[in-house]
Amino acid sequence: MSLSKEGIVVVQADDESGTQHAIRHAHKQNKKIYALPNNFGKEYKWVEKYKPAKT
């Protein structure tokens, strides 16, 4: 699967969403994953799994 050059924007995706496929591929390809604020605070596991490491 080829994604955009820069990364993806996740408008809304729960843990069972088909968008998880795109999120996994973006992560594997070291692409940025941008998530809109409405994805936070809902206990979605992917939000924690793919959040950037603190520098």
C-alpha positions, 0 to 999 in steps of 0.5 A: 500500500502506498500512502501520501508522501507526507503522512495521513490525517485521521479524522475519526477512527475507533479501534475497530475502524477500517482506517486502522489499516492505513494507520498501520501502513503509515507507521510502517512507512515512517510517515506522519500520522496526524489525528484530529482532537476528537480522537483523544480522550475516548480511550482509543488504543491506537492513539496511545500506540502510535503517539510520538516518542517524547524527545 
